[in-house]
C-alpha cells in the first residue's frame, strides 16, 4: 500500500487501505467488518478503527439511502438560488433548514443549489415562501420538481 495522499482543504489524508475500505462500503454499506478486513488485507479491529476515523473525520457517512417519494414524502425538488453577499454564509443558513438535505455552492446560472424533501405541494410552497426566500442573501429562486428518481448511485470509487 502507498503513503497517504496529502490532505486537501483540511480533509483526512487517505491511504490505499482507507480508499479500499470506502470502495467496499460504497459497493455494499452492510458489509461486515470481517468481510471488509478480508477484502482489504487488514484485521477486523483495524477496519473498525479506520471506519470510525473516516466517519468521525467527515470523510463518509454510513446511512440507508432511500427514494423519498417511496417512503411517504410526496414532493422532492432541487432549488436553484441566486444570492447576494458571501455565498458561504447563505449556504450555511440554508443548511440549517430541516427539509434541506443537500447544499452546494456552484458556478453558473445559480449561486447555490439545494435539494429539499417535502410532505406535499403545500409544504413545499411554505418552505419556499417562509423559509428559503426569507434567508438573508437569497435574491431569487427557481424550483425543479422531481417527478421520478431515475438513477441514484454513490459508487464512484476513490482517487
NORKARA-V389460 format. One record per pair of residues at least 24 apart in sequence whose C-alpha atoms are under 10 Angstrom apart, sorted by the first residue. I is the first residue (numbers start at 1). J is the second residue. Records with the same first field share a line. If there is no record, write none. Layout:
I: J + J
This chain:
5: 159
10: 57
11: 54 + 57 + 58 + 59
12: 53 + 54 + 57 + 58 + 59
13: 54 + 59
14: 54 + 59 + 158 + 159
16: 40 + 158 + 159
17: 41 + 42 + 47 + 50
18: 47 + 50 + 51 + 53 + 54 + 158
19: 157 + 158 + 159
20: 157 + 158
21: 47 + 50 + 51 + 54
22: 50 + 51 + 54 + 59 + 60 + 155 + 157 + 158
23: 154 + 155 + 156 + 157 + 158
24: 155 + 157
25: 51 + 60 + 61 + 62 + 154 + 155 + 157
26: 60 + 62 + 153 + 154 + 155 + 156 + 157 + 158
27: 153 + 154 + 155 + 156 + 157
28: 155
29: 61 + 62 + 63 + 64
30: 62 + 63 + 64
65: 152 + 153 + 154
66: 152
67: 148 + 149 + 151 + 152
68: 116 + 117 + 118 + 119 + 149
69: 117 + 118 + 119 + 146 + 147 + 148 + 149
70: 148 + 149
72: 118 + 119 + 120
73: 117 + 118 + 119 + 120
74: 117 + 118 + 119 + 120 + 121 + 123 + 124 + 146 + 147
75: 116 + 117 + 118 + 119 + 120 + 121 + 122 + 123 + 124 + 145 + 146 + 147
76: 115 + 116 + 117 + 118 + 119 + 120 + 121 + 124 + 143 + 144 + 145 + 146 + 147 + 148 + 149
77: 114 + 115 + 116 + 117 + 118 + 124 + 142 + 143 + 144 + 145 + 146 + 147
78: 102 + 103 + 113 + 114 + 115 + 116 + 117 + 142 + 143 + 144 + 145 + 146
79: 103 + 110 + 112 + 113 + 114 + 115 + 116 + 128 + 132 + 140 + 141 + 142 + 143 + 144 + 145
80: 106 + 109 + 110 + 111 + 112 + 113 + 114 + 115 + 140 + 141 + 142 + 143 + 144
81: 105 + 106 + 109 + 110 + 111 + 112 + 113 + 114 + 132 + 133 + 137 + 138 + 139 + 140 + 141 + 142 + 143
82: 108 + 109 + 110 + 111 + 112 + 113 + 137 + 138 + 139 + 140 + 141 + 142
83: 110 + 111 + 112 + 135 + 136 + 137 + 138 + 139 + 140 + 141
84: 111 + 136 + 137 + 138 + 139 + 140
85: 136 + 137 + 138 + 139
86: 137
87: 111 + 112 + 137 + 138
88: 112
89: 136 + 137
90: 135 + 136 + 137 + 138
91: 135 + 137 + 138
93: 132 + 135 + 136 + 137
94: 131 + 132 + 133 + 135 + 136 + 138
97: 127 + 131 + 132
99: 123 + 124 + 127 + 131
100: 127 + 132
110: 140 + 141 + 142
111: 138
112: 138 + 141
113: 141 + 142 + 143
114: 143
115: 143 + 144 + 145
116: 143 + 145
117: 146
121: 145
